[in-house]
């Protein structure tokens, strides 16, 4: 490791921005100034020390490459190398492509280090006041305002893109770290817990194949589209009561999944419903599997008189039922086939409703003597 230079850098405030900047001397003796992408002094000094370490270890050349790289060029690289299958699921790639269509007009010609937290917050505010535009044969038709959840997804994708840029040493820090989302998203990432009576109410109005989907997911926790919708009959072993998942969202998802009695019967019924062919959920319009359950799911909930919630919440319900049954969180994480136990925290939030139901049984006259 090269000897650190005696002259360290300096963190300073710059007029016109809330972000702190840093100034330091590179290996050629030239003064460099750049944003730290944070308004916290301690964090700014930490990033300055990182930059000085990169200077002393001769890594600034890579950083300079990032300083010359425009966001539009990086977006193309990200979509090509870090977004497509098998790196990411097809639906994730589609979401990334949609987000880039909105991000590119705003940030496309900006250099990566020039994208600041202030600029990102301005983008988010503008998107929240924009209207949905749909191209038709008669021209562009405007509808209602863009949903905050849609804008938040674009922000998360931008955050992911910049995280990869940080990992590749193209930028010093992710500017999204200093961004506060402008609005509170009501109900975002709060899974809906499906009670047993509610499940029976939905199943009574669901077509046979959707009823099997509901039972399978709430009994196994399979991912709706990545694992179940595209499943082939050869993956199901009813004799040993297991299904084989050869491809999943995460490496931990590739596994043999044990089946309960209810799940086994649901798979057996679905094989009969599917008829001949290799797919467990064949499509009527093409020689492949069903691509989506969204339309029939929404229609079934409306017919059953149940307020709308995502079909993915059936997987969350599986996790909550395991936890409520006394299964340790570590085992629940393994049954969900998640790589990180932190993911389970959003599922465990649903236990709050169960706790409230338990409080209704509180006996305030317990152990009192009867007169």
N, C-alpha and C positions, 0 to 999 in steps of 0.2 A: 504494500500500500504506500502511495506517495505521501511525503510529509505534508501536513496541512499548512497552508500559507498563513503567515502571521496576521495578514489583514483579513478579518472576517467581514461579513456583509452587514447590512443594516435594514431594519424594517421601518417603514415610514407610511404616514397617511397621505393620500393623494386627493386633491380637490376634484369633486365631481363624482366620487364613488365611495361607497361604504366599505369596499374591500381594501385591505392593507396591501402595500407593495413592498418589494424587497430590492435592495441594491447590493451588488457584489462585483468583484473583479474576477474575470475568467482567467484561464491559463495563459492567454496571450496578453494579459495586462489591460484588457478593455473592460470598461464599466458596463455592466448589464443591469437592466431594470425590467422587472416583470411582476405581475400580480400574484399574490399568494392565494387568491380565491377564498379568503376568509376574513372576517372582521374581528376575530379573536386574536389577541396579541400573543398568547402562549402558542396557539396553533400556528400562527404566522412565523414565529421564531423556530418552531420545530421544522417547518417546511424550508426555512432558510438554511437550517443546519443540513437538511437532506440535500439541498442544492449545492452547498459547499462540499459535501461528501462526494457528490457526483462530479464536481469540478476536480477535486483532488484525485479521484479515481479514473479520470479521463473518460467520463460517460456523457459529457455535455454534447458531444457530437451527435449522439442519438437524440438528445433533447432538441438540438437545433433542427434535426430532421422533422420533428413534430411541430416546431415553430414555423416551418415553411409549408406544412401540410394543411390544405383547406379542409373544412368540415365535409364538403361534398365528396372529396376524394376519399376521406376516411369512411364516410357512409357507404360508398361503393365497396371498399375493402371489407368493412364489417359485415355487410350483407353477403358477400361472396365467401368469406373465410370463417366467420364466427356465427353465422345465423342459419345457414342451410342445413338440412339433414345430412349426415347423422349427428352433427354437432348439436342441433336443436330440433325440436319437433316441427313438422310442417306447419301446424297452426301458429306456432311461435314465430316462424319465419314470415308467415303472412301478416301477422300483427306488426312485426318489425318493418316490413315493406310499407304498410299503411302509415305508420308513424313517420318514417323517413320522408314520405310524400309531403307531409306538413312541415317537417323540420328543415328540409332542404331549402325552400324558398327564403327562409329567415336566416339560417346560419350557413348556407351552402358556400358562400364566398369568404366566410370568416376563417382566419387561421385558428387552429385548435386552441392555442394559448390565449387568443383574444376573446374566447367565449367566456363571459363572466356570469357570476350568479345574478347580477342585476339584469343582464340581458335575458337570461332564462326566465326570471320572474316576470319581465315585461312580456315575453312570449306567452307565458301561461295566462296572464291577465287578458291578453288580446284573444287567445283561443277561447277563453271562457265567455267572451262577449260575441264570438262569431256564431254564425248560423250554419246548420248542416246544408251542404249544397250537393244536389244530385243531378247528374247529367241525363237528360232525356232527349228524345227526338225533337222536342219543341225547344230545346235549349236548357240552360241551367235553372233548376227550380230550387228555391230556398225553403227550408222547413224551420223547425224550432232551433233553439240554442243548442250548441254542442254540450253533451252531458259532461259534468265534472269528472266522472269516472273515465270517460274517453280521454280527456286531457291528462288525467293522472297517469293513465297507461302510457301516453306519449312521453311524459316526464320520466317514468320508470325505464322506458326503452332508451331515452337519451342518457340517463344515468348509467345504464348497462354499457352503452357504447363508450362513454368516457371512462368507465372503470377499466375496460379492455385497453383503452389508450394509455391509461396510467400504468397498467401492468406491462405494456410494451415500451414504457419510458418515453412515450411521445409527448406527454404533458406531465407536469410536476404533481398536480392534484386535480381531483374531480371537482369542477365548479358547482356541480349539483349538490355537493355537501353543504354549501352555504345558502341553499334555497329553501324557503318555507312555502309550502303550497298555499295559494291565496285563499282557498275556501275549505271548510270542513266537509268531508264527504260522509254524509249520513249513511251508516250501515255498511260502509266499505270494509271488506275483509272480516265481516262478522257473520260466520256461517249460521244457517238456520237449522235448528234441531227438529227432526221429524219425530213426533210422538208415534207410538204404535197405533193408536186410534186414528190419527191423521193419515198414517200410511195405509191402513185398511180402507179409509175413505177414498183415497186417491186410487188405490188398486181396483176398487169397485167400478170406477168409471174409465179405467185404462184399457186399451186393447191388449190382447194376450201377450204380445212381444214386449210391450212397455211394462206390463206387470212383472214379467220375468226380469227385465232390466232393474226395476226397483228392488226386487227381492235379492238379486245377485249382488248389487252394489252395497246394500245395507247389511248383507251377511258376509261380504268378503272385502269391501273397501277398494275394489278395482277402479282404476281410472276410467272415466266414461268413454272417451274417444280413443285415447292412445292404447288402451288395453282391451276393453270389452267390445266396442262397436266393430273393431277390425278383427275380432277373434275368429279363428277357423275351428271347425268341429274336431279336427285332429288334436287340438290342444287340450281337449276335455277328456279326462279319465274318470268316468263315473264309477268304475269298479273300485278304484283306490281313493275316490273322492278328492281329486286334486285337479287343478288346471295349470298349464305351463305358460308363463309369460316370457316369450323370447325377446321382446323389444319393449322398452318402457321409457319414461321421461328421464329417469336417473339409472345409473348402473345397479343400484340396490333394488330397483323395480323388477329386474330380470330374475325370476325365481319361480319355484313351484308354490302355488297358493292352495292351502287346504280349504275344504268346503264343509259347511254345516249341512245338516239334513235339509233345511229349507233351500239353501243354495243348490244342493245336489238335485232336488226335485225341480227347481226352476230351470237349471241347465237341461235336464232330461225333457222337460216340457218344451223348451225352446228348440231343441233339436228336432222335435216332431213338428213344431210350428214352422221352422225354416224350410222343411221339405228337402228335396234332393239338392246337391250342391255342396261346395266346401265351406261356405260362409255360415256362421252362426246367426248373423243378422243380415241376410241378403237384401240388396236393393232391388226394388221393382222396376226402376228406370234404367239401370245399367248392370253390366255383368261384374259386380263388385259388391262390397258391403255398404251398409247405410252410412251416409256421411254425417248425419245430424239427427238428433232426437228433439231439437228445440221446438219445432212447430207442434208436434203431437204432445209434447210435454206441456206447453203453454195451454193448448186446447183442453187437455185432460184436467189440469188444475182449475181452469175456468168452469168446466162442467161439474167438477167435484165441489165447487164453492170454496176452494182453498186459495188464499192469497199467493201470488206468484213468489217463488224462490228458485234458485238455480238447481238444476238437476245434479250438479257437482256436490251440492250439500248433502246428498245421500251418502257420499264417502265420508263427510264430516260426521254424519249421524252414526255411521259404523264405529268411528273412533270414540265418540262420546258414549255409546252404549257399552263398549269394552271398558272404558274408564269407570263408568258408573257401576259396572259389574264387579269392580275390584281388581281389574287387571292393572299391573304396574305400568307406569308411563313408558318405561324402557321397552316393555313388551308390546305396548300399543304402537310405538314408533316402528318396531320391527314388523309388526303385522301390517302396518301401513306401507312398509318397504320404503321408508324415508331415510335419507342419508344423514339428516341433521335433526336432532331432537327438538330444536327450536321451532320447527314447523308445527309440532304438536301443540304449541302454546295457543295458536289461534283456534284449534279445535277444542281445547280444554275450556275456552271462554264460555262455551255453551253450557257447561256444568252449572253456571250461575243460575240458570232457569230451574234446574233440578234442585239446587240449594234453596231457592225461594219456595218451591213446592214443598220441600221438606219442612221449612219454617212454618208452613200453614198447619202442620201437625203438632206444633209446639204446645205442650200442656202447661199452662201457667198456674195450675192448682196441684201440681204433682207433689206427693208426699204430705199433703195437708190432711189433718185428722178430720174425719167426718163427725159432724155434731149429731 
